[in-house]
Amino acid sequence: MKTYFFGAVREVREETGIESCFLDVVAFRHAHQVTFDKLDILFICTLKPLSFDVSVDESEIEAAQWMPLDEFINQPFHQEDEMCKAIVDICIARYEKCYTGFGAYQVTSKLDNRVAYLYFQDILEAAGCVPETSWYKV
């Protein structure tokens, strides 16, 4: 089954050699008439690295490396682009536990009797109001 979170993990592995696991979707961007005048949806995910040796696939990306957060943030590209700056701010808030992204939860729909993933912000347990249903498993 192809899902956003399996895709994020696969792309990181293919492009950098880093094994990771999905934590959550922290944001997504929706734009019209981007490349080739098509609709474009960009998902920003938090992944946890399971390995740390970078092996760049040069047919996919130009470069990849681990770097201190301050060095990453202070690159001109991130400072000059409003969307990149917003994405970095959201990711920092997520890292500092000031923001929770959307987790992926397996559910089955009566409409087609197939498993799907419902993405939502898991604030229910923290607020003490976990629903008494079979689909929600904390």
C-alpha positions in Angstrom: 0.0 0.0 0.0 1.4 3.4 -1.0 1.0 6.0 1.7 2.4 9.5 2.3 4.5 8.3 5.3 5.9 5.2 3.5 6.7 7.5 0.6 8.6 9.9 2.9 10.6 7.1 4.5 11.4 5.6 1.1 12.5 8.9 -0.5 14.9 9.7 2.4 16.4 6.2 2.1 16.7 6.3 -1.7 18.2 9.8 -1.8 20.4 9.8 1.3 20.8 6.2 2.4 19.4 7.1 5.8 17.0 4.6 7.3 14.2 6.3 9.2 10.7 5.9 10.7 7.7 8.1 10.3 6.7 10.3 13.3 4.1 12.7 11.8 3.0 15.2 9.2 3.8 18.6 10.5 2.3 20.6 7.7 1.4 20.5 4.0 1.4 23.0 1.2 -1.1 23.1 -1.6 -0.5 25.2 -4.7 -1.9 25.5 -8.2 0.0 25.9 -11.5 3.4 25.0 -10.2 5.7 22.8 -12.4 4.2 22.0 -15.8 1.1 24.1 -14.7 0.0 21.2 -12.4 -1.4 21.0 -8.9 1.3 20.5 -6.3 0.9 19.2 -2.8 4.0 19.1 -0.5 3.9 17.2 2.7 6.4 18.1 5.5 7.0 15.1 7.7 9.0 14.4 10.8 11.1 11.3 10.6 13.3 9.7 13.2 16.7 8.6 11.8 17.6 5.0 12.4 21.0 5.3 10.7 23.3 8.3 10.2 25.8 7.6 7.4 24.8 9.7 4.4 25.1 8.2 1.0 23.9 10.6 -1.7 22.2 9.3 -4.8 23.5 11.9 -7.3 20.8 11.1 -9.8 18.2 12.3 -7.2 19.9 15.1 -5.2 23.0 17.2 -5.4 24.2 17.0 -1.8 23.1 16.0 1.8 24.8 16.3 5.1 24.1 16.5 8.8 24.7 20.0 10.2 23.9 22.0 13.3 20.5 23.6 13.3 21.8 27.2 13.6 24.0 26.6 10.5 21.0 25.2 8.6 18.6 28.1 9.7 21.1 30.8 8.7 21.6 29.7 5.1 20.4 32.6 2.8 17.9 30.4 1.0 16.0 29.8 4.2 16.2 33.4 5.3 15.0 34.8 2.0 12.1 32.4 1.3 8.9 33.0 3.3 7.6 29.4 2.9 11.0 27.8 3.8 11.2 30.0 6.9 7.7 29.0 7.9 8.4 25.3 7.4 11.6 25.6 9.5 9.8 27.5 12.2 7.1 24.8 12.3 9.7 22.0 12.4 11.6 23.7 15.3 8.3 24.1 17.2 7.7 20.3 16.6 11.2 19.5 17.8 10.8 21.6 20.9 7.5 19.9 21.6 5.5 23.2 21.2 3.6 21.7 18.3 2.1 18.3 17.4 1.8 17.2 13.9 -0.7 14.8 12.3 -0.2 11.2 13.1 -1.3 8.4 10.8 -4.1 6.1 12.1 -5.3 3.0 10.3 -9.1 2.9 9.8 -11.5 0.8 7.7 -14.3 2.5 5.8 -17.7 0.8 5.4 -17.9 2.4 2.0 -15.2 0.2 0.4 -14.2 -2.1 3.3 -10.6 -1.1 2.7 -7.9 0.1 5.1 -7.0 3.7 4.8 -5.0 6.2 6.9 -6.7 9.1 8.7 -4.2 11.9 9.6 -5.0 14.1 12.6 -3.4 15.9 15.4 -3.3 13.7 18.5 -4.4 16.1 21.2 -7.1 13.9 22.6 -5.0 12.0 25.1 -3.3 15.1 26.5 -6.6 16.8 27.0 -7.9 13.7 28.9 -10.6 13.0 26.4 -9.7 9.8 24.6 -12.8 8.6 22.7 -14.2 5.2 23.7 -14.1 3.7 20.2 -12.3 0.8 18.7 -10.6 2.7 15.9 -8.7 5.1 18.1 -5.7 3.3 19.6 -3.2 5.4 21.6 
